Amino acid sequence: VSTQSTWDYQICTMGLLDKIKAIEEEVFRTQKNKHTEYHLGTLKAKVAKLRSQIIENEKAGYGVKGEGFDVEKYGNARVALIGFPSVGKSSLLNALTPAQSECAEYEFTTVTCVPGILYYNDAKIQLLDLPGIIEGASEGKGKGKQVIAVARSSDMIMMVLDAQKWEEEKVKLTAELEEVGIRLNKTKPDIVIRKLATGGVMVNSMAKLTKIDEKMVKSIMHEYKMHNVEVLFRGDYDVDDLIDVIEGNRRYVKCLYVYNKIDTISMEEVDFLAKLPRSVPISCKLSLGFDTLLKQIWENLGLIRIYTKKRGCAPKFLEPIILSADRNGTTIEAGLTQIHKTMVDDFKYAFVWGKSVKYSPQRCGLAHPLADEDVLQ
């Protein structure tokens, strides 16, 4: 019996998590070069399939449900605060909202999901203070599965990091989220897979492929038992992107990185953190950086305010309609639907004043994208 056959047999007799660990160890042991890249690609596909099985089992009710984590969605957007224990998530929630989440110097002060409402620019943004994540959270350690399930249902994740240990924490938290199919600050790969009656695996691309080749694509499709398909790449993507599209259960979530405790580092380090993408340095202890943080939350969520007016009357800049690019879009149709669903049926045209038009007022249709503080008649 060959060594490969023995290894395959051992994998078949293990539990899901053990299988994943064994395959990852095989990936680690395998030297990376041109001769092994196809084998490594197949191993990545095997791991992805096993992780998807775990997620599906949890959805079916085989996982343990967490008491205190089933918080109803409220407001115009939901933001989950994720981080290691004692990085200041509860202090941040208490500073930004009227909620009072328990704070202390010791770890694991928060043991359930604590909701709070942030009122900003006339919008209601739901913030969720989640228990601190520990390594192995994706495997269920320390209520990790419940925390990550809440993160999947959020419009944005605020990753709260200790300004002194941010590099290590950022890598570990990103890895834990990646393992359960959460992709941070990424868009869904534009890869189309179409089933065929016959003909095998056909690979086409609209851009030059530098990270994957036809042989690798066929190897991955064979692993997923997809023998007659057309795979169309509309961009330059790699093996992981192809696997994500095949699995189809990935969640692409925006992430804002918040570096707390900047009062413990130098000004040069604070300046460096402030220049990183989607990053805000703050200090809950000294109440520093909150104005910038609120502005970043608003901009990253893609929220806009729309005001309405009656014909012949001045607009009332009170109680705007809040639209979200991620939920229902920011078009006139989305705005009308929020007022009343039947308004779309009787719609002919609308007049718009504001930044989204070339001149004010401009006559627009349902598909017209609105901008923040536009006025609609």
Kinemage of the C-alpha trace (Angstrom):
@kinemage 1
@onewidth
@group {chain A} dominant
@subgroup {mainchain}
@vectorlist {calphas} color= white
{ca val a 1} P 0.000 0.000 0.000
{ca ser a 2} L 1.406 3.428 -0.955
{ca thr a 3} L 2.148 6.119 1.650
{ca gln a 4} L -0.467 8.408 0.007
{ca ser a 5} L -3.163 5.687 0.259
{ca thr a 6} L -2.340 5.074 3.939
{ca trp a 7} L -2.571 8.820 4.649
{ca asp a 8} L -5.937 9.041 2.809
{ca tyr a 9} L -7.278 6.104 4.874
{ca gln a 10} L -6.195 7.740 8.142
{ca ile a 11} L -7.948 10.979 7.112
{ca cys a 12} L -11.201 9.105 6.387
{ca thr a 13} L -11.346 7.674 9.918
{ca met a 14} L -10.955 11.035 11.723
{ca gly a 15} L -13.465 13.672 12.902
{ca leu a 16} L -13.874 16.897 10.905
{ca leu a 17} L -11.573 19.047 13.054
{ca asp a 18} L -8.956 16.302 13.223
{ca lys a 19} L -9.099 15.925 9.444
{ca ile a 20} L -8.560 19.652 8.986
{ca lys a 21} L -5.611 19.626 11.374
{ca ala a 22} L -4.032 16.624 9.619
{ca ile a 23} L -4.390 18.200 6.156
{ca glu a 24} L -2.992 21.527 7.387
{ca glu a 25} L 0.012 19.665 8.827
{ca glu a 26} L 0.484 17.995 5.424
{ca val a 27} L 0.395 21.463 3.778
{ca phe a 28} L 2.996 22.711 6.282
{ca arg a 29} L 5.271 19.697 5.614
{ca thr a 30} L 5.000 19.961 1.820
{ca gln a 31} L 7.767 21.990 0.213
{ca lys a 32} L 6.299 24.752 -1.965
{ca asn a 33} L 7.542 24.656 -5.559
{ca lys a 34} L 6.262 24.237 -9.122
{ca his a 35} L 5.967 20.456 -8.764
{ca thr a 36} L 3.859 20.553 -5.569
{ca glu a 37} L 1.596 23.580 -6.246
{ca tyr a 38} L -1.198 21.405 -7.724
{ca his a 39} L -1.081 19.033 -4.755
{ca leu a 40} L -1.246 22.021 -2.370
{ca gly a 41} L -4.194 23.437 -4.307
{ca thr a 42} L -6.079 20.145 -3.900
{ca leu a 43} L -5.308 20.101 -0.163
{ca lys a 44} L -6.699 23.649 0.176
{ca ala a 45} L -9.896 22.496 -1.526
{ca lys a 46} L -10.175 19.543 0.883
{ca val a 47} L -9.821 21.866 3.897
{ca ala a 48} L -12.427 24.277 2.483
{ca lys a 49} L -14.911 21.416 1.976
{ca leu a 50} L -14.440 20.197 5.552
{ca arg a 51} L -14.861 23.706 7.002
{ca ser a 52} L -18.063 24.120 4.988
{ca gln a 53} L -19.345 20.853 6.462
{ca ile a 54} L -18.785 22.249 9.973
{ca ile a 55} L -20.665 25.467 9.089
{ca glu a 56} L -23.554 23.489 7.559
{ca asn a 57} L -23.766 21.237 10.646
{ca glu a 58} L -24.038 24.299 12.877
{ca lys a 59} L -26.771 25.789 10.666
{ca ala a 60} L -28.669 22.506 10.871
{ca gly a 61} L -28.651 22.728 14.660
{ca tyr a 62} L -25.846 20.336 15.551
{ca gly a 63} L -23.822 23.136 17.168
{ca val a 64} L -24.528 24.432 20.672
{ca lys a 65} L -26.689 27.544 20.699
{ca gly a 66} L -25.370 30.358 22.865
{ca glu a 67} L -27.679 31.934 25.403
{ca gly a 68} L -27.603 35.732 25.180
{ca phe a 69} L -26.316 35.863 21.586
{ca asp a 70} L -29.641 35.961 19.676
{ca val a 71} L -29.960 39.772 19.592
{ca glu a 72} L -32.610 41.080 17.197
{ca lys a 73} L -31.372 43.390 14.433
{ca tyr a 74} L -32.255 47.012 15.100
{ca gly a 75} L -31.536 50.349 13.451
{ca asn a 76} L -29.962 51.270 10.132
{ca ala a 77} L -26.823 49.118 10.480
{ca arg a 78} L -25.233 46.507 12.744
{ca val a 79} L -21.593 46.661 13.863
{ca ala a 80} L -19.900 43.855 15.831
{ca leu a 81} L -17.001 44.666 18.176
{ca ile a 82} L -14.480 41.828 17.972
{ca gly a 83} L -11.140 41.504 19.747
{ca phe a 84} L -9.122 39.619 22.310
{ca pro a 85} L -10.031 39.873 26.016
{ca ser a 86} L -9.309 43.182 27.808
{ca val a 87} L -8.630 45.318 24.719
{ca gly a 88} L -11.379 47.819 25.639
{ca lys a 89} L -14.460 46.690 23.684
{ca ser a 90} L -16.839 47.250 26.619
{ca ser a 91} L -15.276 50.630 27.417
{ca leu a 92} L -15.730 51.645 23.777
{ca leu a 93} L -19.401 50.562 23.757
{ca asn a 94} L -20.030 52.528 26.956
{ca ala a 95} L -18.331 55.612 25.489
{ca leu a 96} L -20.257 55.596 22.203
{ca thr a 97} L -23.724 54.473 23.352
{ca pro a 98} L -26.051 54.838 26.384
{ca ala a 99} L -25.539 51.108 27.074
{ca gln a 100} L -23.539 49.975 30.099
{ca ser a 101} L -21.405 46.909 29.472
{ca glu a 102} L -19.458 45.676 32.502
{ca cys a 103} L -15.788 46.754 32.504
{ca ala a 104} L -12.928 45.493 34.661
{ca glu a 105} L -9.168 44.990 34.614
{ca tyr a 106} L -9.501 41.197 34.439
{ca glu a 107} L -10.209 39.155 31.278
{ca phe a 108} L -13.609 37.806 30.120
{ca thr a 109} L -15.681 40.488 31.893
{ca thr a 110} L -18.216 40.248 29.028
{ca val a 111} L -19.705 36.741 28.749
{ca thr a 112} L -22.696 37.401 26.432
{ca cys a 113} L -23.564 39.771 23.590
{ca val a 114} L -24.287 43.286 24.935
{ca pro a 115} L -26.140 45.566 22.463
{ca gly a 116} L -26.048 49.356 22.373
{ca ile a 117} L -27.377 52.013 19.997
{ca leu a 118} L -25.063 54.654 18.539
{ca tyr a 119} L -26.933 57.808 17.468
{ca tyr a 120} L -24.984 59.624 14.751
{ca asn a 121} L -26.117 61.860 11.867
{ca asp a 122} L -29.766 61.034 12.705
{ca ala a 123} L -29.026 57.324 12.143
{ca lys a 124} L -29.361 54.482 14.627
{ca ile a 125} L -26.393 52.121 14.461
{ca gln a 126} L -26.521 48.937 16.555
{ca leu a 127} L -23.203 48.146 18.252
{ca leu a 128} L -22.672 44.672 19.701
{ca asp a 129} L -20.075 44.114 22.412
{ca leu a 130} L -19.015 40.472 22.096
{ca pro a 131} L -16.962 38.332 24.512
{ca gly a 132} L -13.218 38.327 23.876
{ca ile a 133} L -12.033 35.856 21.263
{ca ile a 134} L -9.294 33.371 22.120
{ca glu a 135} L -7.155 31.292 19.764
{ca gly a 136} L -9.172 28.345 18.453
{ca ala a 137} L -12.434 30.356 18.428
{ca ser a 138} L -13.287 29.003 14.963
{ca glu a 139} L -13.251 25.503 16.513
{ca gly a 140} L -15.652 26.561 19.288
{ca lys a 141} L -13.238 27.484 22.092
{ca gly a 142} L -14.389 30.217 24.500
{ca lys a 143} L -17.850 30.736 22.916
{ca gly a 144} L -15.994 31.389 19.652
{ca lys a 145} L -18.668 29.898 17.401
{ca gln a 146} L -21.411 32.105 18.880
{ca val a 147} L -19.239 35.224 18.600
{ca ile a 148} L -18.345 34.478 14.978
{ca ala a 149} L -22.000 33.727 14.095
{ca val a 150} L -22.928 37.241 15.263
{ca ala a 151} L -20.031 38.663 13.216
{ca arg a 152} L -21.386 36.946 10.070
{ca ser a 153} L -24.745 38.702 10.505
{ca ser a 154} L -23.200 42.175 10.905
{ca asp a 155} L -22.887 44.928 8.299
{ca met a 156} L -19.404 45.733 9.578
{ca ile a 157} L -16.849 44.386 12.038
{ca met a 158} L -14.905 46.721 14.314
{ca met a 159} L -11.726 44.865 15.204
{ca val a 160} L -10.546 46.357 18.513
{ca leu a 161} L -6.796 45.903 18.988
{ca asp a 162} L -4.301 46.719 21.734
{ca ala a 163} L -2.014 49.450 20.352
{ca gln a 164} L 1.022 47.675 21.874
{ca lys a 165} L 0.260 44.196 20.434
{ca trp a 166} L -1.805 45.071 17.370
{ca glu a 167} L 0.255 43.224 14.720
{ca glu a 168} L 0.051 39.831 16.427
{ca glu a 169} L -3.625 40.284 17.380
{ca lys a 170} L -4.633 41.418 13.880
{ca val a 171} L -3.048 38.365 12.213
{ca lys a 172} L -4.621 35.900 14.673
{ca leu a 173} L -8.130 37.429 14.566
{ca thr a 174} L -8.112 37.622 10.761
{ca ala a 175} L -7.065 33.953 10.575
{ca glu a 176} L -9.869 32.875 12.956
{ca leu a 177} L -12.465 34.725 10.856
{ca glu a 178} L -11.019 33.448 7.561
{ca glu a 179} L -11.337 29.853 8.776
{ca val a 180} L -15.124 30.186 9.118
{ca gly a 181} L -15.593 31.855 5.741
{ca ile a 182} L -15.560 35.554 6.728
{ca arg a 183} L -13.558 37.663 4.277
{ca leu a 184} L -12.580 41.109 5.570
{ca asn a 185} L -12.547 44.134 3.239
{ca lys a 186} L -12.737 41.963 0.140
{ca thr a 187} L -15.244 41.813 -2.699
{ca lys a 188} L -16.647 38.564 -4.075
{ca pro a 189} L -14.384 37.223 -6.875
{ca asp a 190} L -15.947 37.694 -10.307
{ca ile a 191} L -15.715 34.053 -11.363
{ca val a 192} L -18.658 32.403 -13.142
{ca ile a 193} L -19.100 28.602 -13.067
{ca arg a 194} L -21.632 27.184 -15.528
{ca lys a 195} L -22.609 23.514 -15.687
{ca leu a 196} L -22.369 21.751 -19.067
{ca ala a 197} L -23.912 18.527 -20.342
{ca thr a 198} L -20.590 17.249 -21.733
{ca gly a 199} L -17.191 18.530 -22.762
{ca gly a 200} L -15.184 18.368 -19.534
{ca val a 201} L -13.777 21.441 -17.772
{ca met a 202} L -13.480 24.506 -20.009
{ca val a 203} L -11.457 27.471 -18.684
{ca asn a 204} L -11.890 30.965 -20.132
{ca ser a 205} L -10.673 34.324 -18.874
{ca met a 206} L -11.229 38.001 -19.656
{ca ala a 207} L -7.902 38.950 -18.052
{ca lys a 208} L -4.412 37.445 -17.990
{ca leu a 209} L -4.217 34.797 -15.230
{ca thr a 210} L -0.938 35.076 -13.301
{ca lys a 211} L -1.944 33.308 -10.042
{ca ile a 212} L -3.618 30.164 -11.390
{ca asp a 213} L -3.450 28.066 -14.572
{ca glu a 214} L -5.785 25.716 -16.439
{ca lys a 215} L -4.247 22.577 -14.929
{ca met a 216} L -4.820 23.924 -11.395
{ca val a 217} L -8.445 24.856 -12.207
{ca lys a 218} L -9.127 21.353 -13.537
{ca ser a 219} L -7.503 19.813 -10.451
{ca ile a 220} L -9.741 21.853 -8.123
{ca met a 221} L -12.899 21.111 -10.126
{ca his a 222} L -12.030 17.395 -10.069
{ca glu a 223} L -11.722 17.539 -6.261
{ca tyr a 224} L -15.265 18.979 -6.124
{ca lys a 225} L -16.490 16.306 -8.600
{ca met a 226} L -17.461 18.987 -11.134
{ca his a 227} L -16.419 17.284 -14.367
{ca asn a 228} L -18.444 19.162 -17.008
{ca val a 229} L -18.338 22.906 -16.381
{ca glu a 230} L -17.237 26.183 -17.925
{ca val a 231} L -15.171 28.382 -15.586
{ca leu a 232} L -15.002 32.049 -16.619
{ca phe a 233} L -12.523 34.364 -14.858
{ca arg a 234} L -13.370 38.073 -15.137
{ca gly a 235} L -10.203 39.104 -13.322
{ca asp a 236} L -6.840 37.784 -12.130
{ca tyr a 237} L -7.724 35.472 -9.214
{ca asp a 238} L -5.942 32.716 -7.282
{ca val a 239} L -6.804 29.227 -5.967
{ca asp a 240} L -8.399 30.543 -2.756
{ca asp a 241} L -10.717 32.836 -4.731
{ca leu a 242} L -11.860 29.938 -6.944
{ca ile a 243} L -12.543 27.747 -3.897
{ca asp a 244} L -14.524 30.569 -2.251
{ca val a 245} L -16.778 30.861 -5.324
{ca ile a 246} L -17.307 27.084 -5.518
{ca glu a 247} L -18.203 26.872 -1.810
{ca gly a 248} L -20.629 29.806 -2.160
{ca asn a 249} L -21.026 30.314 1.617
{ca arg a 250} L -18.434 33.040 2.148
{ca arg a 251} L -19.416 36.295 3.847
{ca tyr a 252} L -17.697 39.457 2.627
{ca val a 253} L -17.731 41.963 5.497
{ca lys a 254} L -16.262 45.430 5.894
{ca cys a 255} L -13.799 45.804 8.751
{ca leu a 256} L -12.604 48.887 10.611
{ca tyr a 257} L -9.445 48.468 12.696
{ca val a 258} L -9.560 50.358 16.017
{ca tyr a 259} L -6.303 50.646 17.980
{ca asn a 260} L -7.101 51.311 21.649
{ca lys a 261} L -4.721 52.368 24.453
{ca ile a 262} L -2.700 54.811 22.321
{ca asp a 263} L -1.839 56.571 25.584
{ca thr a 264} L 0.668 53.732 26.159
{ca ile a 265} L 2.667 54.239 22.913
{ca ser a 266} L 4.717 57.056 21.356
{ca met a 267} L 3.381 59.819 19.066
{ca glu a 268} L 5.393 58.382 16.163
{ca glu a 269} L 3.630 55.023 16.585
{ca val a 270} L 0.216 56.740 16.781
{ca asp a 271} L 0.991 58.625 13.560
{ca phe a 272} L 1.984 55.345 11.861
{ca leu a 273} L -1.270 53.617 12.929
{ca ala a 274} L -3.377 56.565 11.762
{ca lys a 275} L -1.951 56.225 8.232
{ca leu a 276} L -2.859 52.529 7.877
{ca pro a 277} L -5.942 51.758 5.686
{ca arg a 278} L -9.328 51.665 7.494
{ca ser a 279} L -7.602 52.353 10.818
{ca val a 280} L -8.417 54.637 13.756
{ca pro a 281} L -6.166 55.038 16.829
{ca ile a 282} L -8.108 55.854 20.026
{ca ser a 283} L -7.845 55.913 23.795
{ca cys a 284} L -10.942 54.996 25.782
{ca lys a 285} L -9.136 55.986 28.977
{ca leu a 286} L -8.463 59.563 27.774
{ca ser a 287} L -11.451 59.810 25.357
{ca leu a 288} L -9.175 60.451 22.368
{ca gly a 289} L -10.027 59.842 18.697
{ca phe a 290} L -13.791 59.335 19.080
{ca asp a 291} L -14.762 62.038 16.546
{ca thr a 292} L -12.587 60.444 13.867
{ca leu a 293} L -13.920 57.002 14.783
{ca leu a 294} L -17.567 58.083 14.397
{ca lys a 295} L -16.816 59.618 10.998
{ca gln a 296} L -15.045 56.421 9.862
{ca ile a 297} L -17.931 54.216 11.044
{ca trp a 298} L -20.361 56.341 9.014
{ca glu a 299} L -18.233 56.367 5.855
{ca asn a 300} L -17.340 52.663 5.954
{ca leu a 301} L -20.970 51.620 6.443
{ca gly a 302} L -21.907 53.612 3.327
{ca leu a 303} L -24.886 55.304 4.989
{ca ile a 304} L -26.512 58.421 3.513
{ca arg a 305} L -29.282 60.805 4.655
{ca ile a 306} L -32.105 61.742 2.284
{ca tyr a 307} L -34.559 64.573 3.018
{ca thr a 308} L -37.964 64.925 1.397
{ca lys a 309} L -40.055 67.949 0.462
{ca lys a 310} L -43.573 68.642 -0.767
{ca arg a 311} L -44.184 70.612 -3.957
{ca gly a 312} L -44.050 74.345 -3.306
{ca cys a 313} L -42.685 73.913 0.227
{ca ala a 314} L -39.183 74.162 1.688
{ca pro a 315} L -37.589 70.886 2.812
{ca lys a 316} L -37.634 70.032 6.513
{ca phe a 317} L -34.187 68.855 7.541
{ca leu a 318} L -35.552 66.623 10.284
{ca glu a 319} L -35.814 62.828 10.509
{ca pro a 320} L -34.109 61.913 7.213
{ca ile a 321} L -34.513 58.625 5.387
{ca ile a 322} L -31.334 56.609 6.059
{ca leu a 323} L -30.191 54.486 3.121
{ca ser a 324} L -27.409 51.892 3.099
{ca ala a 325} L -25.364 50.806 0.096
{ca asp a 326} L -25.083 47.266 1.529
{ca arg a 327} L -28.683 46.646 2.596
{ca asn a 328} L -31.125 47.924 -0.040
{ca gly a 329} L -28.997 50.380 -2.008
{ca thr a 330} L -29.020 54.168 -2.241
{ca thr a 331} L -31.263 54.704 -5.275
{ca ile a 332} L -34.519 56.664 -5.473
{ca glu a 333} L -36.348 53.324 -5.572
{ca ala a 334} L -34.750 52.312 -2.248
{ca gly a 335} L -35.806 55.629 -0.701
{ca leu a 336} L -39.406 55.342 -1.907
{ca thr a 337} L -39.636 51.728 -0.725
{ca gln a 338} L -38.612 52.839 2.754
{ca ile a 339} L -41.407 55.438 2.824
{ca his a 340} L -44.040 53.019 1.461
{ca lys a 341} L -43.764 50.038 -0.907
{ca thr a 342} L -46.729 51.141 -3.040
{ca met a 343} L -45.054 54.436 -3.991
{ca val a 344} L -42.850 52.634 -6.535
{ca asp a 345} L -45.925 51.374 -8.433
{ca asp a 346} L -47.271 54.895 -9.041
{ca phe a 347} L -43.864 56.504 -9.659
{ca lys a 348} L -43.264 58.590 -12.816
{ca tyr a 349} L -40.260 60.755 -11.946
{ca ala a 350} L -38.716 62.696 -9.045
{ca phe a 351} L -36.929 66.015 -8.661
{ca val a 352} L -33.595 65.852 -6.851
{ca trp a 353} L -31.515 68.626 -5.270
{ca gly a 354} L -27.981 67.919 -4.061
{ca lys a 355} L -24.569 66.413 -4.819
{ca ser a 356} L -25.850 63.499 -6.926
{ca val a 357} L -27.164 65.714 -9.764
{ca lys a 358} L -25.492 68.030 -12.285
{ca tyr a 359} L -27.995 70.825 -11.631
{ca ser a 360} L -30.713 71.396 -9.030
{ca pro a 361} L -33.451 70.396 -9.352
{ca gln a 362} L -32.906 67.550 -11.798
{ca arg a 363} L -35.596 65.171 -13.015
{ca cys a 364} L -34.552 61.573 -12.235
{ca gly a 365} L -35.829 57.992 -12.493
{ca leu a 366} L -35.973 55.108 -10.022
{ca ala a 367} L -32.424 53.892 -10.705
{ca his a 368} L -30.775 57.264 -9.940
{ca pro a 369} L -28.132 56.871 -7.161
{ca leu a 370} L -28.560 59.444 -4.391
{ca ala a 371} L -25.836 61.142 -2.312
{ca asp a 372} L -25.680 62.152 1.343
{ca glu a 373} L -28.082 65.029 2.230
{ca asp a 374} L -29.873 65.035 -1.148
{ca val a 375} L -33.414 66.418 -1.178
{ca leu a 376} L -36.116 64.383 -2.929
{ca gln a 377} L -39.503 65.592 -4.219
